[in-house]
Amino acid sequence: MTKFISKSDAEDQFDDFLDEVNGDIHIGNLTYTTSQVLKEVDPIAYREEFLNWLDAENLTTDEDEADEDEDEE
C-alpha cells in the first residue's frame, strides 16, 4: 500500500534518515549534515536516492499514485 506524503514532509523525513544513518561531514573546522552536502554537491544523486527511499518506504508525493483507503475498495 502506497501512502501519500507531501513533498516537503517527505524531504524532511529523508534528510533526517540520511543524517541519522551517515552522520555529519567534517571539512576542516566546519560541520555539515549529509543531506545538506549531497543536495549541494550532487543534486541528481540526492533526487535518485530520495526516489529510492520513497519506494522503499511505500510513500509517494503524487496524490494520484497513492492507494485508496481499504474502506473505499
N, CA, C and O atoms as a DFTB+ gen file, in Angstrom:
292 C
 N C O
     1  1       0.838      -1.172       0.000
     2  2       0.000       0.000       0.000
     3  2       0.889       1.243       0.000
     4  3       1.732       1.409       0.881
     5  1       0.700       2.095      -0.970
     6  2       1.488       3.315      -1.089
     7  2       0.729       4.470      -0.446
     8  3      -0.441       4.704      -0.747
     9  1       1.397       5.173       0.426
    10  2       0.781       6.245       1.195
    11  2       1.253       7.596       0.662
    12  3       2.430       7.761       0.342
    13  1       0.337       8.564       0.567
    14  2       0.672       9.917       0.130
    15  2       1.342      10.678       1.266
    16  3       0.957      10.566       2.430
    17  1       2.359      11.460       0.895
    18  2       3.033      12.362       1.825
    19  2       3.409      13.603       1.026
    20  3       3.796      13.498      -0.138
    21  1       3.298      14.768       1.637
    22  2       3.673      15.982       0.918
    23  2       5.167      15.949       0.614
    24  3       5.943      15.328       1.340
    25  1       5.555      16.611      -0.449
    26  2       6.965      16.586      -0.852
    27  2       7.861      17.175       0.241
    28  3       8.938      16.646       0.517
    29  1       7.413      18.269       0.859
    30  2       8.248      18.885       1.897
    31  2       8.397      17.968       3.112
    32  3       9.482      17.875       3.685
    33  1       7.315      17.290       3.507
    34  2       7.413      16.337       4.621
    35  2       8.301      15.154       4.256
    36  3       9.096      14.689       5.072
    37  1       8.162      14.675       3.033
    38  2       8.982      13.546       2.582
    39  2      10.453      13.924       2.571
    40  3      11.294      13.150       3.028
    41  1      10.772      15.103       2.054
    42  2      12.172      15.533       2.018
    43  2      12.722      15.705       3.426
    44  3      13.873      15.353       3.686
    45  1      11.917      16.241       4.337
    46  2      12.369      16.383       5.730
    47  2      12.669      15.014       6.339
    48  3      13.693      14.836       6.999
    49  1      11.780      14.051       6.118
    50  2      11.996      12.703       6.665
    51  2      13.204      12.031       6.016
    52  3      13.981      11.356       6.691
    53  1      13.361      12.218       4.703
    54  2      14.508      11.638       4.013
    55  2      15.807      12.258       4.508
    56  3      16.788      11.552       4.741
    57  1      15.815      13.583       4.669
    58  2      17.009      14.253       5.189
    59  2      17.359      13.726       6.574
    60  3      18.525      13.459       6.867
    61  1      16.348      13.576       7.425
    62  2      16.587      13.025       8.765
    63  2      17.176      11.623       8.682
    64  3      18.094      11.287       9.430
    65  1      16.649      10.801       7.771
    66  2      17.159       9.447       7.562
    67  2      18.625       9.473       7.132
    68  3      19.463       8.785       7.714
    69  1      18.925      10.275       6.106
    70  2      20.310      10.375       5.632
    71  2      21.255      10.816       6.741
    72  3      22.328      10.242       6.928
    73  1      20.842      11.836       7.467
    74  2      21.695      12.391       8.507
    75  2      21.906      11.407       9.655
    76  3      22.994      11.330      10.224
    77  1      20.858      10.657       9.991
    78  2      20.967       9.682      11.078
    79  2      21.866       8.510      10.684
    80  3      22.693       8.063      11.478
    81  1      21.702       8.023       9.470
    82  2      22.460       6.860       9.012
    83  2      23.929       7.204       8.765
    84  3      24.817       6.410       9.076
    85  1      24.179       8.375       8.211
    86  2      25.540       8.723       7.779
    87  2      26.288       9.695       8.683
    88  3      27.501       9.851       8.550
    89  1      25.592      10.339       9.585
    90  2      26.256      11.281      10.477
    91  2      26.661      12.565       9.775
    92  3      26.294      12.807       8.626
    93  1      27.418      13.376      10.480
    94  2      27.862      14.658       9.943
    95  2      29.120      14.509       9.107
    96  3      29.862      13.533       9.224
    97  1      29.335      15.490       8.274
    98  2      30.539      15.534       7.445
    99  2      31.374      16.715       7.921
   100  3      30.886      17.839       8.034
   101  1      32.640      16.435       8.196
   102  2      33.547      17.463       8.711
   103  2      34.551      17.835       7.629
   104  3      35.207      16.974       7.042
   105  1      34.655      19.125       7.383
   106  2      35.649      19.656       6.456
   107  2      36.374      20.759       7.211
   108  3      35.816      21.825       7.471
   109  1      37.606      20.488       7.550
   110  2      38.340      21.428       8.392
   111  2      37.621      21.581       9.716
   112  3      37.314      20.592      10.383
   113  1      37.353      22.815      10.095
   114  2      36.645      23.090      11.343
   115  2      35.139      23.217      11.145
   116  3      34.420      23.580      12.076
   117  1      34.664      22.925       9.952
   118  2      33.250      23.083       9.634
   119  2      32.540      21.736       9.665
   120  3      33.137      20.700       9.372
   121  1      31.272      21.760      10.019
   122  2      30.463      20.546      10.084
   123  2      29.187      20.761       9.280
   124  3      28.514      21.783       9.411
   125  1      28.872      19.778       8.448
   126  2      27.678      19.825       7.609
   127  2      26.908      18.515       7.779
   128  3      27.483      17.481       8.118
   129  1      25.599      18.578       7.538
   130  2      24.822      17.343       7.542
   131  2      25.014      16.647       6.197
   132  3      25.303      17.288       5.186
   133  1      24.851      15.340       6.204
   134  2      24.980      14.564       4.974
   135  2      23.985      15.039       3.922
   136  3      24.338      15.187       2.753
   137  1      22.752      15.275       4.332
   138  2      21.729      15.698       3.372
   139  2      22.085      17.041       2.739
   140  3      21.881      17.240       1.542
   141  1      22.606      17.943       3.526
   142  2      22.994      19.263       3.021
   143  2      24.100      19.139       1.981
   144  3      24.050      19.784       0.934
   145  1      25.091      18.315       2.269
   146  2      26.210      18.140       1.338
   147  2      25.737      17.471       0.052
   148  3      26.074      17.928      -1.040
   149  1      24.963      16.396       0.166
   150  2      24.515      15.682      -1.024
   151  2      23.659      16.580      -1.915
   152  3      23.821      16.564      -3.135
   153  1      22.750      17.363      -1.328
   154  2      21.908      18.280      -2.113
   155  2      22.742      19.284      -2.893
   156  3      22.453      19.576      -4.053
   157  1      23.775      19.809      -2.251
   158  2      24.605      20.844      -2.882
   159  2      25.628      20.287      -3.868
   160  3      25.848      20.866      -4.931
   161  1      26.251      19.168      -3.516
   162  2      27.330      18.617      -4.336
   163  2      26.797      17.827      -5.528
   164  3      27.341      17.920      -6.628
   165  1      25.732      17.049      -5.314
   166  2      25.205      16.206      -6.387
   167  2      23.683      16.101      -6.276
   168  3      23.157      15.101      -5.789
   169  1      22.977      17.148      -6.736
   170  2      21.514      17.148      -6.605
   171  2      20.837      16.006      -7.355
   172  3      19.752      15.575      -6.965
   173  1      21.453      15.511      -8.420
   174  2      20.865      14.388      -9.158
   175  2      20.929      13.119      -8.301
   176  3      19.953      12.373      -8.222
   177  1      22.067      12.876      -7.666
   178  2      22.189      11.713      -6.775
   179  2      21.223      11.848      -5.596
   180  3      20.622      10.861      -5.173
   181  1      21.072      13.068      -5.064
   182  2      20.121      13.288      -3.973
   183  2      18.721      12.898      -4.422
   184  3      18.010      12.195      -3.704
   185  1      18.324      13.348      -5.600
   186  2      16.979      13.059      -6.123
   187  2      16.785      11.556      -6.332
   188  3      15.734      11.014      -5.989
   189  1      17.790      10.884      -6.890
   190  2      17.693       9.440      -7.114
   191  2      17.565       8.687      -5.793
   192  3      16.751       7.771      -5.678
   193  1      18.350       9.061      -4.814
   194  2      18.278       8.406      -3.504
   195  2      16.947       8.709      -2.822
   196  3      16.379       7.851      -2.146
   197  1      16.456       9.928      -3.002
   198  2      15.153      10.305      -2.447
   199  2      14.052       9.427      -3.042
   200  3      13.203       8.917      -2.312
   201  1      14.066       9.252      -4.357
   202  2      13.060       8.419      -5.018
   203  2      13.172       6.961      -4.583
   204  3      12.157       6.298      -4.375
   205  1      14.392       6.462      -4.444
   206  2      14.594       5.088      -3.951
   207  2      14.055       4.933      -2.531
   208  3      13.443       3.917      -2.200
   209  1      14.285       5.944      -1.695
   210  2      13.794       5.910      -0.320
   211  2      12.266       5.919      -0.298
   212  3      11.654       5.171       0.464
   213  1      11.644       6.767      -1.136
   214  2      10.178       6.784      -1.212
   215  2       9.641       5.399      -1.548
   216  3       8.699       4.921      -0.917
   217  1      10.245       4.758      -2.545
   218  2       9.811       3.415      -2.934
   219  2       9.972       2.427      -1.788
   220  3       9.069       1.636      -1.516
   221  1      11.106       2.470      -1.124
   222  2      11.374       1.533      -0.026
   223  2      10.406       1.737       1.141
   224  3      10.064       0.787       1.846
   225  1       9.977       2.965       1.336
   226  2       9.058       3.288       2.433
   227  2       7.590       3.206       2.012
   228  3       6.696       3.475       2.814
   229  1       7.344       2.834       0.746
   230  2       5.975       2.781       0.199
   231  2       5.253       4.117       0.328
   232  3       4.097       4.184       0.745
   233  1       5.967       5.179      -0.042
   234  2       5.430       6.531       0.006
   235  2       5.419       7.131      -1.391
   236  3       6.187       6.719      -2.259
   237  1       4.542       8.109      -1.602
   238  2       4.508       8.844      -2.852
   239  2       4.179      10.301      -2.567
   240  3       3.453      10.602      -1.619
   241  1       4.707      11.203      -3.379
   242  2       4.384      12.623      -3.267
   243  2       3.335      13.009      -4.305
   244  3       3.008      14.186      -4.457
   245  1       2.812      12.019      -5.015
   246  2       1.776      12.228      -6.030
   247  2       0.468      11.630      -5.520
   248  3       0.337      10.413      -5.395
   249  1      -0.486      12.493      -5.232
   250  2      -1.760      12.005      -4.672
   251  2      -2.437      10.985      -5.577
   252  3      -3.108      10.076      -5.088
   253  1      -2.269      11.124      -6.891
   254  2      -2.897      10.202      -7.836
   255  2      -2.296       8.800      -7.771
   256  3      -2.947       7.831      -8.164
   257  1      -1.056       8.680      -7.278
   258  2      -0.400       7.377      -7.189
   259  2      -0.691       6.668      -5.871
   260  3      -0.435       5.471      -5.743
   261  1      -1.221       7.393      -4.896
   262  2      -1.482       6.804      -3.578
   263  2      -2.626       5.812      -3.678
   264  3      -3.600       6.034      -4.398
   265  1      -2.493       4.712      -2.944
   266  2      -3.569       3.726      -2.876
   267  2      -4.723       4.314      -2.074
   268  3      -4.522       5.085      -1.135
   269  1      -5.911       3.939      -2.459
   270  2      -7.071       4.393      -1.722
   271  2      -7.174       3.617      -0.428
   272  3      -6.642       2.513      -0.311
   273  1      -7.858       4.196       0.544
   274  2      -8.067       3.506       1.824
   275  2      -8.792       2.186       1.566
   276  3      -9.613       2.076       0.655
   277  1      -8.469       1.190       2.391
   278  2      -9.089      -0.122       2.237
   279  2     -10.604      -0.043       2.387
   280  3     -11.324      -0.834       1.777
   281  1     -11.097       0.895       3.185
   282  2     -12.532       1.040       3.379
   283  2     -13.251       1.445       2.103
   284  3     -14.434       1.151       1.936
   285  1     -12.537       2.125       1.194
   286  2     -13.145       2.620      -0.033
   287  2     -13.111       1.608      -1.159
   288  3     -13.706       1.852      -2.209
   289  1     -12.432       0.472      -0.980
   290  2     -12.307      -0.519      -2.054
   291  2     -13.579      -1.270      -2.282
   292  3     -13.635      -2.138      -3.153
